[in-house]
Amino acid sequence: MTTADGQVLGTTRIIDHGSPAERWNLVVLGDGYRANQMAQFAQDASRFCATLQATHPFDGVWSGLNLYRVDVTSTDSGADDPAACGGPGTRARTYFDAAFCNNGARRLLLVNQATAMAVADQQVPQWHSIVVIVNSTEYGGSGGAVATYSLAAAAEQIALHELGHSAFGLADEYESYLGCGVDTDRDHHPNQEPGEPNVTVNTNRATLKWRSLVAQNTPVPTTRNADCARCDPQGNPLPAGTVGLYEGAHYFHCGAFRPQFDCRMRTLNKPYCAVCSQQIRRVLLPFTQVTVPFVGEMRQAAAHRRVVAAGLVPRFTGQTGPSAWVWRQSPTPGRVVRYGSVVTMQLRTGPIP
């Protein structure tokens, strides 16, 4: 129920791509793991990490990320699962107070965000985003200031969806809130432009948020829902992956549009659409860059250490040997390059003049 129901044990950097001052730092916390379940939490965190690395577009910007696992114990396993939403009425004493059944939806799984951010502040002060894994097999997750996901089937897919919300400001692209055929107040989206980059009420091709990704021969709008009292049952009229303007998004049957027919922000196990991928890359690409250090007139061994410490790859040419020192280097000091770039250093031997 509170931080008295557990303790913070410590932090492990499970993916290390360099100084946290230069990388995008993701903190993975756990809730509802008892002290004797820390090995399980480590495995769950590693599985999430592996899934993230293998998922586009993270695979292309992976060098810009650091991932930290913070081990936190709880008195009980699991999370609160109130009977009001069809749960068994479970009350679990956990450090971050994880609970299903928020805003009338059992699947909406929340934690105490202030506590989660306080732990991240203490353990990884330069964090950018937080994911909390909740040790329950009931389906759930959320993507507010802190992303959460449970260990239900396809757990890591839930995590990728929720991270899209919390870390990259992406909206849900599905056309209902409680579910198609359940909602009775989701017919027409208010005529107000959403702030998220992947949903819109605008049907003007010339001013569309993602107009640069829409082919000239793609109709805009691309689909229209013929019956706004329900979710649109029609299939995709165009090849998969076509970017356009598909009606039904942001929890409404009509009046809001998504960029592609399907996307991870609409359906689990689908790829991120082109617009969502573009937003993720926009956030992460700056963190894949590093500054070339100055290594002139340094001994070969010292220059090697400095270049490697900066996340770059040293390559030596010229007169190698125990007394060799750096005469010239390329790229020149102070250049901003991609993480993992090669720094070529020409060496001379003998005393440094």
Order of alpha helices (4+ residues) and beta strands (2+ residues): beta-beta-alpha-beta-alpha-beta-beta-beta-alpha-beta-beta-alpha-beta-alpha-beta-beta-beta-beta
